[in-house]
Amino acid sequence: MKIIVTGGAGFIGSALVRHLIGHTDHEVLVVDKLTYAGNLASLEAVRGHPRFRFSQADVCDRPAMARVFADFSPDAVMHLAAESHVDRSIDGAAAFIDTNVVGTYVLIEVALTHWRALGGRANGFRFHHVSTDEVFGALADTGCFTEQTRYDPRSPYAATKAASDHLVRAWHHTFGLPVLVTNCSNNYGPHQFPEKLIPLTIIKGLAAEPMPVYGRGANVRDWLFVDDHVRALTLVLERGRVGETYNIGGHAERRNIDVVHAICDAMDRLAPRAGGSSHRDLVTFVSDRLGHDFRYAIDFSKLKAELGWSPQHAFEDGLAATVRWYLENRAWWEPLLSGHDAAARRGLARKRA
């Protein structure tokens, strides 16, 4: 297939592109605005490949999207372009509404026009919308999100992703656009922007700076290694049933404090502190996030039963690999620690000498 991947220079998007180029025969066109979280260095491994192309463009720009579709004539769209950081959405929701809601609307409108003009190729066209478990709200101590869970978004980020999910499904039911929707749990792995919990903790530890943990670290997330996620996305695109939703989870629920402690232990082994003290000594509890959801957990039994997918990476193994990657790839993340409002807001920015 010829696949447009929006947001393909981001964390999950770039992992997906590397997987598609490295493990399938599909042709890929990345469309990315290159905001602060988009990084062409994450695509270095596929740059120059004959099945890879890149276009810097904004999904909110309808003429630009129409040109992209006309020039590339895709068989599928995998829509990952999104503002994704909850803290940033609390500080200012406008960019999230623009990209996540308006951008998705523009994209499905252009995709609908393209699909209607495909003729004999129309039956094979797919619009795959990639979303999050945060649209479902929060769980108590037990239970898991399923594909039938009622939407109950609690943050501006989650609300905009919920809105985009509803738009995509409405364009399927009203206009027949052949869509697929996936909702995933918390991703982690190499190439994740440093404002997120796991890379933030690693980088703070390397600098011997306080490692911030919201509240008492009791909030629970289901962690999904990014390479497992992109395998699932590819399966859903290739074999999923049109109009269906598939949840993707890692079967790895952990309290935030336990994740941070696991990172500290891995760093004690891989990058010991001078003097022999533990990285755990750097853990610092800070004021909790506004409206912080208590727990997320994904039931991915539908995906497993229909497409045979299950995560291949145990959390401990994936986390150790992630820590090693950040230790060995300073050239990727160090340039991100200055010059960005996100980095400065999370205390990541480094003052120049």
C-alpha positions in Angstrom: 0.0 0.0 0.0 0.9 3.7 -0.3 0.4 5.0 3.2 0.3 8.6 4.5 1.5 8.8 8.1 0.6 12.1 9.7 2.8 13.0 12.7 5.4 10.6 11.4 8.3 12.6 12.9 6.9 12.2 16.4 7.6 9.5 18.9 5.0 6.8 17.9 4.8 8.0 14.3 8.5 7.7 13.7 8.5 4.2 15.3 5.7 3.3 13.0 7.5 4.6 9.9 10.7 2.7 10.8 8.6 -0.5 11.2 6.7 0.0 7.9 9.9 0.6 6.0 11.9 -2.1 7.7 9.3 -4.9 8.0 6.8 -4.4 5.2 6.7 -3.5 1.5 4.5 -0.5 1.9 5.4 2.9 0.6 5.3 5.7 3.2 4.8 9.5 3.0 5.3 11.2 6.3 3.3 14.4 6.8 4.5 16.4 9.8 4.4 20.1 10.8 7.6 19.6 12.8 6.4 21.3 16.0 8.5 21.0 19.1 7.9 17.3 19.4 8.6 16.4 15.8 12.2 15.5 15.1 13.6 14.5 11.7 16.5 12.8 13.5 14.0 10.1 14.6 13.6 9.2 10.9 17.3 9.1 10.1 17.3 5.3 9.8 14.9 5.5 6.8 15.9 8.8 5.2 16.9 8.1 1.6 15.0 4.8 1.4 13.2 4.5 -2.0 9.9 3.8 -0.2 10.1 6.8 2.1 9.0 10.4 1.4 8.5 13.4 3.6 6.4 16.5 3.4 6.4 19.3 6.0 2.8 20.4 6.2 0.1 21.1 8.8 -3.0 18.8 8.9 -5.1 22.0 9.5 -4.1 23.4 6.1 -6.7 22.0 3.8 -5.1 23.1 0.5 -1.8 21.6 1.6 -3.5 18.3 2.5 -5.4 18.3 -0.8 -2.1 18.7 -2.6 -0.5 15.9 -0.6 -3.4 13.5 -1.4 -3.4 14.4 -5.1 0.4 14.0 -5.5 0.7 10.8 -3.5 -2.7 9.1 -4.1 -2.6 7.0 -1.0 -4.3 3.7 -0.3 -4.4 4.4 3.4 -3.9 7.1 6.0 -2.6 6.5 9.5 -3.4 9.6 11.4 -1.1 10.2 14.4 -0.6 13.9 14.2 -1.7 15.3 17.5 -0.8 17.5 20.4 -0.4 14.9 23.1 0.9 16.2 26.4 -1.7 16.5 29.2 0.2 19.2 31.1 0.5 21.4 28.0 -3.2 21.0 27.4 -3.9 22.3 30.9 -1.6 25.2 30.4 -3.2 26.1 27.0 -5.8 24.1 25.2 -6.0 26.1 21.9 -3.3 24.2 20.1 -4.9 20.9 21.1 -8.3 22.0 19.7 -6.7 23.2 16.5 -4.6 20.1 15.7 -6.6 17.3 17.3 -10.1 18.5 16.4 -9.8 20.9 13.5 -6.9 19.0 12.0 -8.7 15.7 12.1 -11.8 17.3 10.5 -9.7 18.7 7.7 -8.0 15.3 7.1 -11.2 13.3 7.0 -12.8 15.7 4.6 -9.9 15.5 2.3 -9.7 11.7 2.7 -13.4 11.5 1.9 -13.0 13.4 -1.4 -10.0 11.3 -2.3 -11.8 8.0 -1.5 -14.8 8.9 -3.6 -12.5 9.5 -6.6 -10.6 6.3 -6.3 -12.8 4.2 -8.5 -11.7 0.6 -8.5 -9.2 1.2 -5.6 -11.9 2.5 -3.3 -12.7 -0.8 -1.6 -9.1 -1.2 -0.3 -8.8 2.3 1.1 -8.5 2.8 4.9 -8.4 5.8 7.3 -6.8 4.6 10.5 -7.3 7.0 13.4 -4.8 6.5 16.3 -6.1 7.6 19.6 -5.6 7.1 23.4 -7.2 5.3 26.4 -7.5 8.7 28.1 -10.8 9.3 26.2 -12.4 6.8 28.6 -11.7 8.7 31.8 -10.4 7.1 35.0 -10.7 3.7 36.6 -10.8 2.7 40.2 -8.7 -0.1 41.6 -10.3 -2.8 39.4 -11.6 -3.2 35.9 -10.2 -2.4 32.4 -11.2 -0.2 29.5 -12.9 -2.2 26.6 -14.1 -1.0 23.2 -17.5 -0.6 24.7 -16.4 1.7 27.6 -18.3 5.0 27.8 -16.3 8.0 26.9 -15.5 10.3 29.9 -12.5 12.5 29.1 -11.1 14.5 32.0 -8.4 16.7 30.6 -8.4 19.2 27.6 -6.1 16.7 25.8 -8.4 13.8 26.4 -11.5 15.8 25.4 -9.9 16.8 22.0 -8.9 13.2 21.3 -12.5 12.1 22.2 -13.8 14.7 19.8 -11.6 13.5 17.0 -12.6 9.9 17.6 -16.3 10.9 17.3 -15.6 12.8 14.1 -13.9 9.8 12.5 -16.7 7.5 13.4 -19.4 10.0 12.3 -17.7 10.2 8.8 -17.9 6.4 8.6 -21.5 6.1 9.6 -22.7 9.1 7.7 -20.6 9.1 4.5 -19.2 5.5 4.5 -15.6 6.5 4.8 -13.8 3.2 5.6 -12.2 3.9 9.0 -10.4 2.0 11.7 -9.9 3.4 15.3 -7.3 2.3 17.8 -7.0 3.4 21.4 -3.7 2.7 23.2 -2.3 2.8 26.7 0.8 4.8 27.7 3.6 4.3 25.3 7.3 4.3 26.2 10.6 3.6 24.4 13.4 5.3 22.4 12.9 8.7 20.7 10.2 9.9 23.2 10.3 13.6 23.8 12.0 14.4 27.1 8.9 16.0 28.7 7.3 12.6 29.2 7.7 10.7 32.5 10.2 8.1 31.6 12.7 10.1 29.5 12.3 13.1 31.9 13.2 10.8 34.8 16.2 9.4 33.0 17.6 12.8 31.9 17.1 14.3 35.4 18.9 11.3 36.9 21.9 11.8 34.5 22.1 15.4 35.6 21.8 14.5 39.3 18.8 16.7 39.5 15.5 16.1 41.4 13.3 13.6 39.7 9.7 15.1 40.0 6.8 12.7 40.8 3.3 14.0 41.0 1.5 13.7 44.3 2.7 10.5 46.0 3.2 8.6 42.7 0.1 6.4 43.4 -1.5 6.9 40.0 -1.5 3.8 37.8 -0.8 3.5 34.1 -0.7 0.5 31.7 2.6 0.7 29.9 3.0 -0.3 26.2 6.4 -0.6 24.5 6.3 1.5 21.3 7.6 -1.3 19.1 4.7 -3.5 20.3 2.3 -0.7 19.6 3.4 -0.1 16.0 3.1 -3.9 15.3 -0.5 -3.7 16.4 -1.2 -0.6 14.3 0.2 -2.3 11.2 -1.9 -5.4 11.9 -5.1 -3.3 12.3 -4.5 -1.4 9.1 -3.8 -4.6 7.1 -6.4 -6.9 8.6 -8.8 -5.0 10.9 -12.5 -4.8 10.1 -13.7 -1.6 8.7 -15.7 0.5 11.2 -14.3 -1.3 14.2 -12.3 0.0 17.2 -9.4 -2.0 18.7 -7.8 -1.3 22.1 -4.1 -1.8 22.4 -2.5 -2.3 25.8 0.8 -3.5 27.3 -0.6 -5.7 30.2 1.9 -3.8 32.4 0.1 -1.8 35.0 2.5 0.1 37.3 2.2 3.0 39.8 4.1 6.0 38.7 6.4 5.8 41.7 7.2 2.1 40.9 8.1 3.2 37.3 10.4 5.9 38.6 12.0 3.5 41.1 12.6 0.9 38.3 14.3 3.6 36.2 16.5 4.5 39.2 17.5 0.9 39.7 18.3 0.5 36.0 20.4 3.6 36.1 22.2 2.4 39.3 23.3 -0.6 37.2 24.0 1.1 33.9 25.2 4.6 35.0 26.1 4.6 38.7 26.3 8.0 40.5 29.5 9.3 41.7 30.0 8.4 45.3 27.8 5.3 45.0 24.5 6.8 46.1 21.3 5.6 44.6 19.3 7.5 42.0 16.3 6.9 44.2 17.7 9.7 46.5 16.8 12.1 43.7 13.1 11.3 43.7 11.1 14.4 44.7 7.3 14.6 45.2 5.7 17.7 43.7 2.2 19.1 43.6 -0.2 16.8 41.8 -1.4 17.6 38.3 -4.8 19.2 38.1 -7.5 16.6 37.5 -5.0 13.7 37.6 -6.8 10.5 36.5 -6.1 7.7 39.0 -5.8 4.6 36.9 -5.9 3.4 33.3 -5.9 -0.2 32.2 -6.6 -1.7 28.7 -8.4 -4.9 27.8 -6.9 -5.9 24.4 -8.7 -9.3 24.2 -10.5 -8.2 21.0 -7.3 -7.5 19.2 -5.7 -10.7 20.4 -8.7 -12.8 19.4 -9.2 -11.3 16.0 -5.7 -10.5 14.8 -3.5 -12.6 17.1 -1.6 -9.7 18.6 -0.1 -9.6 22.1 2.8 -7.5 23.5 6.2 -9.1 23.1 8.2 -6.9 25.5 7.9 -7.4 29.3 7.9 -4.0 31.0 11.2 -4.6 32.8 13.0 -5.5 29.5 11.5 -2.7 27.6 12.3 -0.2 30.3 16.0 -1.4 30.5 16.3 -1.1 26.7 14.8 2.4 26.9 17.2 3.5 29.6 20.2 2.2 27.6 19.0 4.0 24.5 18.9 7.4 26.3 22.3 6.7 27.8 23.7 6.0 24.4 22.0 8.6 22.3 22.7 12.0 24.0 23.1 13.4 20.5 19.4 12.9 19.9 18.0 14.4 23.1 20.5 17.0 24.3 19.6 19.5 21.6 16.0 19.3 22.8 16.8 20.6 26.2 17.0 24.2 25.2 15.0 26.6 23.0 11.6 25.0 23.6 8.9 26.3 25.9 7.9 22.7 26.8 11.4 21.9 27.9 11.6 25.1 29.9 8.2 24.5 31.5 9.1 21.1 32.8 12.5 22.3 34.1 14.4 20.5 31.3 16.0 23.6 29.7 19.8 24.0 30.2 21.3 27.4 30.6 24.0 28.2 28.1 27.4 28.8 29.6 
